[in-house]
Amino acid sequence: MLTALLDALEGEMDEAVALRRRLHERPELAHAEKWTSEAIAAALPVAHEPVAGTGLLARVSGPGRAVAVRAELDGLPVREMTGAPFSAKGEAMHACGHDVHMAALVALTRAASRVGDLPAPLLAIFQPSEEAYPSGAKIIAEQIPALLDPLAVIGAHIHPELGWGTVAIDAGPVNASCDAIEIEMIGEPSHGAYPHLGRDPILALSETVVSLHAAVGRRVNPLHAATLTIGVLEGGSAENVIPARARARGALRAHSEEDRATLRELAGEVVAGVAAAHGCKGEMRLTPGEPVLRNDEAIATTTRGLLGEAGLAAAPEPWRSCGSDDFSFFGERRPIAMAFVGLDGAPGFHARPLHHPELLPPDEAVAVVARTQAALYVAATQALSAAVREDVRR
């Protein structure tokens, strides 16, 4: 089956690359991917239906329960600086490879519809809003029991730090959870010349930021992946005025639910404690985000064994990161597996990190991602074959 899919994919690549360029040239932000959705719908060879607003579901027939393959629709609020002839011209950009993922999944859907006799239905999920809340994956995942009921959900994501021609697909946690925090420090305003008459929320907030970073290193096992980042500081309006309030926003990330709970607890304790020491009041609001992304062991192991047939190689070392992806919400309902597709050393590729305004995967990445998606799909049907057979028997 994998050989048949790979052969069929070869005939889809010219159109897939052209689609990728059209999508790249006209990115749309989360929950506004109307044109993107229409462009994909026009390229699909099978019936499709809307989901989660601007999202799409397309199903290629087969026996039993489907294996779902997910690609993301949205761009980022980044002005492109690649200089490519198909560059986006506005204030949005596909700076995370979503244009490649979408074009690859369209190609796989077309190839699967030509091959026929699939071991399980292939359900293509074109998901809105991966980059912003409310999460498109969470919305779709919550509908899975009634709407989709797939056997598993799989996905592939480009990564500029992995070698070209290699794919990282490891069992267990591969991406971190992510929770957003907002801190408000409430003090007592005063003239800067008379600080003793006020309570300085900026000083208290500054010490809170330092203390938060230090606390992570003393409360979380140093062998565990966990990070805390404060990315926004706001406060004050004049250099000689102690303001009434100061604010900060940040993110907590961890590879285990236990460490996730620890980060949430210590953040609240530090904010309250430092605030009290400065005579201020500290308030912390937490917005729960993505859970830990844990790859199913059976799917990951089986995929690694199929990569050679797909003309790819397993990454030489296990690959895990503190990046987050709302794909993990599917894992709360079904087995999932996310593979990372290397770009480093690809033809004409200039190494840039994800979300960088100069990140531009080469057109050749469309075929590599599509082959990876195909390997994941076949691996899921093989790894979970007992469940497939039982479902067909019923």
Buried (B, 14 or more C-beta within 10 A) or exposed (E): BBEBBBEBBEEBBEBBBBBBBBBBBBBBBBBBBEBBBEBBBEBBBBEBEEBBBBBBBBBBBBEBBBBBBBBBBBBBBBBBBBEEEBBBEEEBBBBBBBBBBBBBBBBBBBBBBBBEEBBBBBBBBBBBBBBBBBBBBBBBBBEBEEEBBBBBBBBBBBBBBBBBBBBBBBBBBBBBBBBBBBBBBBBBBBEEEEEEEBBBBBBBBBBBBEBBBEBBEEBBEEEEBBBBBBEEBEBBEEEEEBBBBBBBBBBBBBBBEEBBEBBBEBBBBBBBEBBEEBEBBBBBEBEEBBBBBBBBBBBBBBBBEBBEBBEBBBBEEEBBBBBBBBBBBBBEBBBBBBBBBBBBEBEEBEEBEBEBBBBBBBBBBBBBBBBBBBBBBBBBBBBBBEBBEEBEEE
